[in-house]
Amino acid sequence: MFSTTQTIASGGALVGLCIQVMQLVSLWRRSGAPLPAPTSAQISTAKDVLAGLVAQQWRDETALRSLADPEPMPLAWRSTERPELSDRPEIIAGDTVAFSGLNVHIEDMARNFRALRCRRLVILGGPGTGKTTLAVQLVLELLRTREPDEPVPVLLSAARWDDREHPRLQGWLAASLALDYPALRAEELGTDIPETLVARGEILPVIDGLDELPDHARADLLTALNRSMCGNDQLMLTCRTEQFAESVEAIGDVLTAAAVIEPQPMGPGVAADYLQACLPPVSHPAWPAVIEALRTGAAPAMAEVTSTSLGLWLVRATYIAPRVDPSPLLRYAHGSAAELQDHLCDQLIPALVSTRTPADGPAQPFRPRHVWTPEQVGRWLTYVCRQLAVNQDDTRDMAWWHLAGRMPNRTVRIWCGVGIGVVTGVVFFLLAKGMLLAGVGAGLLAAFVVIVMTGSWFTEDPGHAELRWRGRLAELARVVMAGLIIVLVGAILGWILGWSLGHHRIDRAWASALNIGLASVGFVIALSLIRWVEYPTVTATARSPRSTWRADRTLTVIRMFGGLVVGLMAAVIAREAQLPTSVAIVGGLVLGLLFGLVVGRHHAWLAYNLTVPRLAAKGSLPMRAMDFLDDAHRLGLLRTEGPYYQFRHIELQQHLTRGLQEKRADQPFEPAPHL
């Protein structure tokens, strides 16, 4: 006779199996049906949707960086004077000069771009010269004046393109659109809209930051671009001048039919006019003297700093926005430009924290969500600099899971093992009605498993739960086949167990075989779900640091839920072994949770939560480290590139790093801790 518990467990497992089979049959039928191609109306609507999303995204960025308030920075761009970096002039723009270097407005820059024969443009310049600024402004202007038959400009980071995974530009563009703009997957727009837009040439890729790639990767990307483009394919690309020259020399070719432009230094008079326009109607009395000294050449250091868009922004952010006395600018104006820039970097964090206070109401994209003092922000960002300095191969990208990999972890693993071992031991001691050996044995086993299995957590990359069915049915079929073998083995073992415990009774043997077989079905479903949904996060296409953090947390929850299911199935099997019901259920759940904790290949979120409290205790980062990094991004101190945080201005990172090195030079040497 079946007990009530056995009947419920068996029925639930059977219903779950039937649902899975019905879903597989339905998906198999739909996968064989041809998908209709998008109509012209759907493609036009999709372009409008994408244009609106891109415009909103970069308008927000423009506001964050004050790129167009009260007007765009007056930088002049001209065609490069280095002929080895660009194609033949007649191929680029016929007999005309594409970019003459005059002080033209952004509308004129957009018209010059549209006048190019193939509409391909490379924006070069040194650090802080406004390459990305110009790219963003061109994207917004092209969107504002876009005709229906023109492509939609989309700005992407070069660091996200892995040409080994996507050898052609078109494949990477389609994957990036699908990931960054999920609204394009709406059913009313039709199927495969990202792929269709790219294939029809409806996308203008604006690839930013080629110089941030390693030497060989830059050369490979340029080669891939030339291999991918044909006919009237359009493109924009930004890169530092020297890195682009090195890549061109490495591949022995330029970017085909692309105009190449570089910025002209901003004159003191132009910079003075811009700062004058940014001042409020009633400004500090010292400003006229500062503006006059800059305009007349009496402030050489200030003239050199403000000749770039970065230096001009630093002056505005540190002295105009907070409305403080600008007299120190006159004192530094007669020294070196490096000293003045260091001074501006010193003032930047206090200025941004004081002018961008947390919003009282709903969250706003350009104001932090929490209250931090300038001292805290400076100290924590200095720690981020220290972490970046550790990795000599990549001093720009900081990921949240890197925090765990660069901290000693042996002690925390031991304490976690001891804590889980104590809890497990107490539970089994109580369930075994005071049997000390059972409690000690279970506790030691749990502690050993945790200490050993958590060793790799601190170096694992994040993962995510991939619940997409399409294209993965064959993979799921292999998992199901392996599971059926486990079910068959479980049923055979259950029959043998029932036969022996029932003193060779046939009905008892078949009952045990059915119960354990159905329990094995539940075990297989849970284990297969964990194996099937767990996927590594591809950092080259991840949307943001917070999204990867949440995705790994969700994956952890799924594993824990799967562990509970495994625990319940273990409880059914334990009941068949004639253990008490309470022992079977509680013990199964404890073991299931432990199973869900250690199974899988991605535990970055768990390692992060074991690391941050130790960093907070040392004052290196706050307990809400992700919230702080998000707020630093809102303040304009950090930017995001996929799952990574980067300093928005490399000059600030270098400034904080120099301060860290000077501090270390004044301190006695301490050996690094061992992991």
HELIX and SHEET records of a PDB file:
HELIX    1   1 THR A    4  SER A   31  1                                  28    
HELIX    2   2 SER A   40  LEU A   64  1                                  25    
HELIX    3   3 PRO A   83  LEU A   85  5                                   3    
HELIX    4   4 PRO A   89  ALA A   93  1                                   5    
HELIX    5   5 ILE A  106  ALA A  115  1                                  10    
HELIX    6   6 LYS A  131  ARG A  144  1                                  14    
HELIX    7   7 ALA A  158  ARG A  160  5                                   3    
HELIX    8   8 LEU A  169  ASP A  180  1                                  12    
HELIX    9   9 PRO A  182  ARG A  185  5                                   4    
HELIX   10  10 GLU A  187  LEU A  189  5                                   3    
HELIX   11  11 ILE A  193  ALA A  199  1                                   7    
HELIX   12  12 LEU A  210  GLU A  212  5                                   3    
HELIX   13  13 ASP A  215  SER A  228  1                                  14    
HELIX   14  14 THR A  241  ILE A  251  1                                  11    
HELIX   15  15 PRO A  268  CYS A  278  1                                  11    
HELIX   16  16 TRP A  287  THR A  296  1                                  10    
HELIX   17  17 PRO A  300  VAL A  305  1                                   6    
HELIX   18  18 SER A  309  VAL A  315  1                                   7    
HELIX   19  19 ARG A  316  ILE A  320  3                                   5    
HELIX   20  20 SER A  327  TYR A  332  1                                   6    
HELIX   21  21 ALA A  337  THR A  355  1                                  19    
HELIX   22  22 PRO A  374  VAL A  390  1                                  17    
HELIX   23  23 HIS A  402  GLY A  405  1                                   4    
HELIX   24  24 ARG A  410  LEU A  431  1                                  22    
HELIX   25  25 LEU A  436  MET A  453  1                                  18    
HELIX   26  26 THR A  454  THR A  459  5                                   6    
HELIX   27  27 LEU A  473  LEU A  501  1                                  29    
HELIX   28  28 ILE A  506  VAL A  533  1                                  28    
HELIX   29  29 PRO A  545  GLU A  576  1                                  32    
HELIX   30  30 THR A  581  VAL A  598  1                                  18    
HELIX   31  31 ALA A  604  LYS A  618  1                                  15    
HELIX   32  32 ALA A  625  ARG A  634  1                                  10    
HELIX   33  33 ILE A  650  ALA A  665  1                                  16    
SHEET    1   A 6 ALA A  76  SER A  79  0                                        
SHEET    2   A 6 ALA A 259  GLN A 264 -1                                        
SHEET    3   A 6 ARG A 120  GLY A 125  1                                        
SHEET    4   A 6 LEU A 235  ARG A 240  1                                        
SHEET    5   A 6 ILE A 203  ASP A 208  1                                        
SHEET    6   A 6 VAL A 152  SER A 157  1                                        
SHEET    1   B 2 GLY A 463  ALA A 465  0                                        
SHEET    2   B 2 GLU A 534  PRO A 536 -1                                        
SHEET    1   C 2 LEU A 638  GLU A 641  0                                        
SHEET    2   C 2 TYR A 644  PHE A 647 -1                                        
END                                                                             
